[in-house]
Amino acid sequence: MASARQGRTESVPGAGNTRARYRRILRFAAWHLATIWWFELILPRIGLVRIAERTRTRRMRHFAQRFHALAVELGGLMIKVGQFLSSRLDVLPPEITAELEGLQDEVPPVPFPAIRALAETELGAPLDQVFAWVDESPIAAASLGQAHRARLHPANAADTGLDSVVLKVQRPGIDAIVDVDLAALRKVGGWLSHVRFVSRRADMPALVEEFALTSLEEIDYLQEAANSERFAADFADDVRVTVPDVVWERCSRRVLTLEDVSAIKITDTEALRAANIDPAQVAPVFASVMFDQLFTNGFFHADPHPGNIFITPIRDSSAERPWKLTFIDFGMMGEVPASTRSGLRKLLIAAASRDGKGLVAAINDVGVLVPSTDTVELERAMTQLFARFGGLGFAELRDVDPREFQDFAVEFGDVVRSLPFQLPENFLLIIRAMSLTSGVCSSLDPRFNLWDSVEPYAAQLLRDERGNIVQDFAKQGLDAAGVALRLPKRLDGLISRIEDGALSVAIPRLDRQVGRLDRTVQRFASALVFGALLIAGSLVRPDDTVLGNVLMIASVVPLLHGVWVGRRSL
């Protein structure tokens, strides 16, 4: 089986030998993980943080450029990884996201003879017997497959009610490429699981397995066809959304035939205006449809980048709006469990009402915080965040004095970093979907304010709770009554502890500051000794090689001590 897969992979341009491909991905990951470890963890702990800060932008840009080149050359899941990184505008610097944006469209097509051969094998007949016409030039080339326009024979068109269709065919040998890429990603995930800073915030092996499951489903076109019909059923009564029909008679696991619904790309603002469609009116509708998928249906399009969404004009003068959102490519879909969906609803409602305490409770409900976490300081931070920046759109945030953000980061940075955040495994696709949604809306309207869409949607969620609000008020009333009943006894106990001198007051923030100062002094001393021995060794070495080498080797001891002191703070 291994040799057969290796042979299949070598026949695909850019795939290369499977073993060489696997090693190359691991070498790339190992080198850049080691670089990050050295500059971001080691140097700051020995007092050389300025070197890390001064070189950070250049290093990030260099990493993105190298990954871009690697992904384009290898294709496969490396393209998908790059696309995911390019959508993480919330956590990754622009040096990375800007460089990787081109991976949304920059995928070289497979020559049509190879596509024809695979399609004929899957459908069991020559293409000219199956279709009246197939365009050999692809209309889209993606990392796992590519699409060509085609026409059905008149008899098939009469049966299906369709004439123009899109023929989507997998890249030959993609199964073997996906296997190799997943094996490499599992290895890298295993490495990251041993990095304490990463492992306490995300179960990397579990996230890789979620990515693997999604990728394997994405190369099963029968699954994609089923996803398309399920999505269409969810929005069957929604006049805002349309979905292409599936021609099941011309489908297999590697070939998919769909209604041709090509229209105006959602971010093509010039074409929208030419069709008398205001892009600023499209943004809130698109955001609302994505909210419905995540918070109501629980089944959502996890890859809503601009190439997968069209704006289709309609001629019905009685329609509320003269256009519809048309979604395509249902290979990458996500599901939100009912319990998580409930937590996400609470999070949305808390964000819309600027409720810092409620927001932290919702974050806890969806599993982003480790249970039993002390969240008092985080609640204060979120309340302050809403007070300062709540309600501002992305364009307005760009106009805020950077010192405002800096002051907030200084005040609450230690609080956020010290809390045991974690990334639940089912959040990978949710984050991707929301990141892409935000990016598309901002492209349609640079002054788009997400709050304008969140607030009415959250209000609608509240109205749809069907009595849950009354139950919440009743619960809060009972809680308040319970507190009132227990208050005299608790006051009596508090006074007794004060009289006995047994009352202690903990100030975690002060304790952390003192501990941090102590560790800083120790690291500074270690850095001085390390630098002195290293410099002395380099000066003595030309005249006395043995003594110089001894001094330089001895400098490792204070270096390791500085690293160990810093590590204790993690």
JOQUI-V6396 format. One record per residue. SS is DSSP state (~ for helix, > for strand, _ for the rest). PSI is psi as a letter, one per 30 degrees, with the letter a starting at -180 (NA if undefined). NEAR is the number of other ideal C-beta (glycine too) atoms within 10 Angstrom. Layout:
SS/PSI/NEAR ; SS/PSI/NEAR
This chain:
_/e/5 ; ~/e/10 ; ~/e/8 ; ~/e/9 ; ~/e/16 ; ~/e/16 ; ~/e/13 ; ~/e/17 ; ~/e/23 ; ~/f/15 ; _/f/11 ; _/k/18 ; _/k/14 ; _/f/14 ; _/e/24 ; _/l/17 ; _/k/14 ; ~/e/22 ; ~/e/12 ; ~/e/12 ; ~/e/23 ; ~/e/17 ; ~/e/12 ; ~/e/17 ; ~/e/23 ; ~/e/16 ; ~/e/10 ; ~/e/18 ; ~/e/18 ; ~/e/13 ; ~/e/12 ; ~/e/15 ; ~/e/14 ; ~/e/10 ; ~/e/13 ; ~/e/15 ; ~/e/12 ; ~/e/11 ; ~/e/18 ; ~/f/16 ; ~/e/16 ; ~/e/16 ; ~/e/17 ; ~/f/16 ; ~/f/23 ; _/g/22 ; _/g/18 ; _/h/15 ; ~/f/13 ; ~/e/10 ; ~/e/12 ; ~/e/17 ; ~/e/13 ; ~/e/9 ; ~/f/13 ; ~/e/14 ; ~/e/12 ; ~/e/10 ; ~/e/16 ; ~/e/18 ; ~/e/16 ; ~/e/15 ; ~/e/18 ; ~/e/23 ; ~/e/14 ; ~/e/14 ; ~/e/21 ; ~/e/21 ; ~/e/10 ; ~/e/15 ; ~/e/24 ; ~/e/18 ; ~/e/13 ; ~/e/21 ; _/b/24 ; _/b/27 ; ~/f/25 ; ~/e/25 ; ~/e/21 ; ~/e/23 ; ~/e/21 ; ~/e/25 ; ~/e/21 ; ~/e/19 ; ~/e/20 ; ~/f/24 ; ~/f/25 ; _/i/15 ; _/f/17 ; _/f/10 ; _/f/10 ; _/k/17 ; _/l/14 ; ~/f/13 ; ~/e/17 ; ~/e/22 ; ~/e/20 ; ~/e/14 ; ~/e/21 ; ~/f/24 ; ~/e/20 ; ~/f/14 ; ~/f/22 ; ~/e/19 ; _/f/12 ; _/i/14 ; _/k/21 ; _/k/12 ; _/l/15 ; _/k/23 ; _/k/11 ; ~/e/17 ; ~/e/9 ; ~/e/16 ; ~/e/24 ; ~/e/17 ; ~/e/13 ; ~/e/20 ; ~/e/27 ; ~/e/16 ; ~/e/13 ; ~/e/17 ; ~/f/21 ; _/g/9 ; _/l/12 ; _/k/11 ; ~/e/17 ; ~/f/12 ; ~/f/11 ; ~/e/21 ; >/l/21 ; >/f/15 ; >/k/12 ; >/k/19 ; _/k/14 ; _/f/11 ; _/k/8 ; _/k/20 ; _/f/14 ; >/k/18 ; >/j/16 ; _/l/25 ; _/f/25 ; _/f/22 ; >/a/27 ; >/l/21 ; >/k/22 ; >/k/23 ; >/k/17 ; >/l/21 ; >/k/18 ; >/l/22 ; _/l/15 ; ~/e/10 ; ~/e/9 ; ~/e/19 ; ~/e/16 ; ~/e/11 ; ~/e/12 ; ~/f/18 ; _/g/8 ; _/l/19 ; _/d/15 ; >/k/14 ; >/l/27 ; >/k/21 ; >/j/27 ; >/k/27 ; >/k/27 ; >/l/25 ; _/k/27 ; _/k/23 ; _/g/21 ; ~/f/24 ; ~/e/16 ; ~/e/23 ; ~/e/28 ; ~/e/20 ; ~/e/19 ; ~/e/24 ; ~/e/24 ; ~/e/19 ; ~/e/15 ; ~/e/20 ; ~/e/24 ; ~/e/15 ; ~/e/16 ; ~/e/18 ; ~/e/21 ; ~/e/12 ; ~/e/14 ; ~/f/19 ; _/f/17 ; _/f/9 ; _/j/16 ; ~/e/10 ; ~/e/11 ; ~/e/15 ; ~/f/14 ; _/f/13 ; _/f/16 ; >/k/19 ; _/i/19 ; ~/e/22 ; ~/e/16 ; ~/e/16 ; ~/e/20 ; ~/e/21 ; ~/e/16 ; ~/e/18 ; ~/e/21 ; ~/e/19 ; ~/e/12 ; ~/e/19 ; ~/e/20 ; ~/e/14 ; ~/e/15 ; ~/f/27 ; _/g/19 ; _/j/17 ; ~/f/24 ; ~/e/15 ; ~/e/16 ; ~/e/23 ; ~/e/21 ; ~/e/15 ; ~/e/20 ; ~/e/23 ; ~/e/14 ; ~/e/14 ; ~/e/20 ; ~/e/17 ; ~/e/12 ; ~/e/18 ; _/g/18 ; _/e/9 ; _/g/7 ; _/j/12 ; _/f/12 ; _/f/15 ; >/k/20 ; >/l/19 ; >/k/23 ; _/k/22 ; _/l/17 ; >/k/24 ; _/i/22 ; ~/e/12 ; ~/f/12 ; ~/h/21 ; _/l/19 ; _/a/18 ; _/f/14 ; _/f/22 ; >/k/22 ; >/k/28 ; >/k/30 ; >/l/25 ; >/k/20 ; _/j/19 ; _/g/18 ; _/k/17 ; _/b/19 ; >/k/21 ; >/k/15 ; _/f/26 ; _/g/20 ; _/i/17 ; ~/e/18 ; ~/e/9 ; ~/e/14 ; ~/e/22 ; ~/e/11 ; ~/f/10 ; _/g/15 ; _/h/9 ; _/k/18 ; _/j/14 ; ~/e/21 ; ~/f/15 ; ~/f/13 ; ~/e/24 ; ~/e/24 ; ~/e/19 ; ~/e/19 ; ~/e/21 ; ~/e/22 ; ~/e/16 ; ~/e/20 ; ~/e/23 ; ~/e/21 ; ~/e/18 ; ~/e/24 ; ~/e/23 ; ~/f/21 ; ~/e/17 ; ~/e/16 ; _/g/16 ; >/j/16 ; >/l/25 ; >/j/26 ; _/g/20 ; _/h/26 ; _/h/27 ; _/l/21 ; ~/f/17 ; ~/f/16 ; ~/g/22 ; >/k/25 ; >/l/21 ; >/j/23 ; >/j/15 ; >/k/13 ; _/l/12 ; _/g/6 ; _/j/9 ; _/f/6 ; _/f/4 ; _/k/11 ; _/e/7 ; _/k/14 ; _/h/14 ; >/l/22 ; >/l/21 ; >/k/23 ; >/j/19 ; >/k/24 ; _/l/21 ; _/i/25 ; _/h/26 ; _/e/25 ; _/j/22 ; >/l/24 ; >/l/21 ; >/k/14 ; _/j/23 ; _/l/10 ; ~/e/8 ; ~/e/11 ; ~/e/19 ; ~/e/17 ; ~/e/16 ; ~/e/21 ; ~/e/21 ; ~/e/22 ; ~/e/21 ; ~/e/22 ; ~/e/20 ; ~/e/22 ; ~/e/21 ; ~/e/21 ; ~/e/20 ; _/g/16 ; _/h/17 ; _/j/18 ; ~/e/21 ; ~/e/15 ; ~/e/17 ; ~/e/23 ; ~/e/25 ; ~/e/17 ; ~/e/21 ; ~/e/21 ; ~/e/19 ; ~/e/17 ; _/f/21 ; _/g/17 ; _/f/20 ; >/k/18 ; _/k/13 ; _/l/7 ; _/g/8 ; _/k/15 ; _/j/9 ; _/g/18 ; ~/e/11 ; ~/e/17 ; ~/e/23 ; ~/e/16 ; ~/e/16 ; ~/e/20 ; ~/e/24 ; ~/e/17 ; ~/e/14 ; ~/e/15 ; ~/e/17 ; ~/e/10 ; ~/e/13 ; ~/f/14 ; _/k/15 ; _/f/14 ; _/k/15 ; _/l/18 ; ~/e/17 ; ~/e/13 ; ~/e/12 ; ~/e/12 ; ~/f/10 ; _/f/8 ; _/k/12 ; _/k/8 ; ~/f/8 ; ~/f/8 ; ~/e/12 ; ~/e/13 ; ~/e/11 ; ~/e/12 ; ~/e/15 ; ~/e/11 ; ~/e/9 ; ~/e/12 ; ~/g/17 ; ~/e/12 ; ~/e/15 ; ~/e/17 ; ~/e/13 ; ~/e/10 ; ~/f/15 ; _/k/20 ; _/i/12 ; >/l/16 ; _/l/17 ; >/j/17 ; _/k/17 ; ~/f/19 ; ~/g/17 ; ~/f/21 ; ~/e/20 ; ~/e/23 ; ~/e/19 ; ~/e/16 ; ~/e/21 ; ~/e/22 ; ~/e/20 ; ~/e/20 ; ~/e/25 ; ~/e/25 ; ~/e/18 ; ~/e/20 ; ~/e/22 ; ~/e/27 ; ~/e/18 ; ~/e/16 ; ~/e/24 ; _/j/19 ; _/f/13 ; _/g/11 ; _/k/21 ; _/j/19 ; ~/f/20 ; ~/e/15 ; ~/f/14 ; ~/e/21 ; ~/e/18 ; ~/e/18 ; ~/e/13 ; ~/e/20 ; ~/e/22 ; ~/e/13 ; ~/e/14 ; ~/e/19 ; ~/e/14 ; ~/f/9 ; _/f/10 ; _/f/13 ; _/h/8 ; _/f/7 ; ~/e/13 ; ~/e/11 ; ~/e/10 ; ~/e/11 ; ~/e/11 ; ~/e/10 ; ~/e/10 ; ~/e/10 ; ~/e/10 ; ~/e/10 ; ~/e/10 ; ~/e/10 ; ~/e/10 ; ~/e/10 ; ~/e/10 ; ~/e/10 ; ~/e/9 ; ~/e/9 ; ~/f/10 ; ~/e/10 ; ~/e/9 ; ~/e/9 ; ~/e/10 ; ~/e/10 ; ~/e/9 ; ~/e/10 ; ~/e/11 ; ~/e/11 ; ~/e/11 ; ~/e/11 ; ~/e/10 ; ~/e/9 ; ~/f/8 ; _/g/7 ; _/g/8 ; _/k/11 ; _/k/6 ; _/k/4 ; _/k/7 ; _/i/9 ; ~/e/12 ; ~/e/12 ; ~/e/9 ; ~/e/10 ; ~/e/14 ; ~/e/12 ; ~/e/11 ; ~/e/12 ; ~/e/12 ; ~/e/10 ; ~/e/12 ; ~/e/17 ; ~/e/15 ; ~/e/11 ; ~/e/16 ; ~/e/22 ; ~/e/13 ; ~/e/15 ; ~/e/23 ; ~/e/18 ; ~/e/14 ; ~/e/17 ; ~/e/21 ; ~/e/16 ; ~/e/13 ; ~/e/20 ; ~/e/17 ; ~/e/13 ; ~/e/16 ; ~/e/19 ; ~/f/13 ; ~/e/11 ; ~/e/17 ; ~/e/16 ; _/e/8 ; _/e/8 ; _/j/12 ; ~/e/10 ; ~/e/9 ; ~/e/13 ; ~/e/17 ; ~/e/13 ; ~/e/15 ; ~/e/20 ; ~/e/17 ; ~/e/11 ; ~/f/15 ; ~/f/20 ; ~/e/12 ; ~/e/13 ; ~/f/21 ; ~/e/19 ; ~/e/13 ; ~/e/18 ; ~/e/25 ; ~/e/16 ; ~/e/13 ; ~/e/19 ; ~/e/19 ; ~/e/13 ; _/f/10 ; _/f/14 ; _/NA/11
